[in-house]
């Protein structure tokens, strides 16, 4: 079934209006910022946007404008923006987790070395105390004092 020139013009006007709405972020709850939603919202068969079909140039325009927005870090679809934001947050959290794990490993190594050093010092103190009781010489006790101690 062929469409008339005025029907085609009407469809193109509707498609362009839908493109503008989608790129402004007016995304239906059950759709996305994609050709499938574009076709459904414009009331046009999706196959008309591919190959040599009548609205392939509008699909190309839609995808070009969408790509331009994405390159400018402007996501028209709030869900895609949220996904992008969450992916960035996950990356940052993974980095923080890796840094924390590294710090924990360093502190665990420090703890092991500190405990080993304390144990060695304790053994040395114990050894010195044991040897000191057998080799300590008693100094003579002085009985006479010089001067007043009051």
NORGIKA-V463433 format. One record per pair of residues at least 12 apart in sequence whose ideal C-beta (glycine too) atoms are under 10 Angstrom apart, sorted by the first residue. I is the first residue (numbers start at 1). GAP is how many residues later the second one is. D is the distance in Angstrom with one decimal. If there is no record, write none. Layout:
((I & GAP & D) (I & GAP & D))
This chain:
((3 & 45 & 9.9) (3 & 51 & 8.0) (8 & 46 & 6.3) (8 & 47 & 8.7) (11 & 31 & 7.3) (11 & 32 & 8.0) (11 & 33 & 5.8) (11 & 37 & 8.3) (11 & 43 & 8.0) (11 & 44 & 7.2) (11 & 47 & 9.2) (12 & 30 & 9.3) (12 & 32 & 9.4) (12 & 42 & 8.5) (12 & 43 & 7.1) (12 & 45 & 9.3) (12 & 46 & 6.7) (13 & 29 & 9.6) (14 & 27 & 8.9) (14 & 28 & 5.0) (14 & 29 & 6.6) (14 & 30 & 7.5) (15 & 23 & 7.1) (15 & 24 & 8.4) (15 & 26 & 9.1) (15 & 27 & 4.5) (15 & 28 & 9.0) (15 & 29 & 6.3) (15 & 33 & 9.2) (15 & 34 & 8.7) (15 & 40 & 6.1) (15 & 43 & 5.1) (15 & 44 & 9.0) (15 & 46 & 9.4) (15 & 47 & 8.3) (16 & 26 & 8.8) (16 & 42 & 7.0) (16 & 45 & 8.3) (16 & 46 & 9.1) (17 & 24 & 9.3) (17 & 25 & 7.9) (18 & 19 & 8.6) (18 & 20 & 5.7) (18 & 21 & 8.8) (18 & 22 & 9.1) (18 & 23 & 4.7) (18 & 24 & 4.2) (18 & 25 & 8.7) (18 & 26 & 8.9) (18 & 40 & 9.5) (18 & 44 & 8.9) (19 & 14 & 9.9) (19 & 19 & 6.5) (19 & 22 & 9.5) (19 & 23 & 8.3) (19 & 39 & 7.1) (19 & 40 & 9.4) (19 & 42 & 7.1) (19 & 43 & 4.9) (19 & 46 & 7.1) (19 & 47 & 8.9) (20 & 42 & 9.9) (20 & 45 & 9.2) (21 & 17 & 9.5) (21 & 20 & 7.4) (21 & 21 & 9.7) (21 & 55 & 9.5) (22 & 12 & 8.4) (22 & 13 & 10.0) (22 & 15 & 6.7) (22 & 16 & 6.2) (22 & 19 & 7.3) (22 & 20 & 9.7) (22 & 40 & 7.7) (22 & 43 & 9.5) (22 & 44 & 8.2) (22 & 54 & 6.4) (22 & 55 & 8.1) (23 & 15 & 10.0) (23 & 39 & 7.8) (23 & 42 & 5.8) (23 & 43 & 6.6) (23 & 45 & 9.4) (23 & 46 & 6.4) (23 & 51 & 9.2) (23 & 53 & 5.0) (23 & 54 & 9.6) (24 & 52 & 6.7) (25 & 44 & 9.7) (25 & 49 & 9.1) (25 & 50 & 8.2) (25 & 51 & 4.7) (25 & 52 & 7.1) (25 & 53 & 6.4) (25 & 56 & 8.8) (26 & 15 & 9.4) (26 & 50 & 8.5) (27 & 14 & 9.4) (27 & 49 & 7.1) (27 & 50 & 5.1) (27 & 51 & 7.0) (27 & 52 & 7.6) (27 & 53 & 9.1) (28 & 12 & 8.3) (28 & 13 & 6.6) (29 & 50 & 9.9) (31 & 46 & 9.0) (32 & 44 & 9.7) (32 & 45 & 5.6) (32 & 47 & 7.1) (32 & 48 & 7.4) (33 & 29 & 9.0) (33 & 33 & 6.3) (33 & 36 & 8.9) (33 & 37 & 9.6) (33 & 42 & 8.1) (33 & 43 & 5.0) (33 & 44 & 4.0) (33 & 45 & 9.6) (33 & 46 & 8.9) (33 & 47 & 6.8) (34 & 28 & 9.0) (34 & 29 & 9.2) (34 & 32 & 8.5) (34 & 43 & 8.5) (34 & 46 & 9.8) (35 & 14 & 5.5) (35 & 15 & 8.4) (35 & 20 & 9.9) (35 & 23 & 9.6) (35 & 24 & 5.6) (35 & 27 & 6.9) (35 & 28 & 7.6) (35 & 31 & 9.7) (36 & 13 & 9.4) (37 & 40 & 9.3) (38 & 17 & 9.4) (38 & 20 & 8.4) (38 & 21 & 7.7) (38 & 24 & 6.1) (38 & 25 & 9.8) (38 & 28 & 9.9) (39 & 16 & 8.6) (39 & 20 & 8.9) (42 & 13 & 8.7) (42 & 16 & 9.0) (44 & 14 & 9.1) (46 & 13 & 9.3) (49 & 13 & 8.3) (49 & 14 & 9.7) (70 & 14 & 9.1))
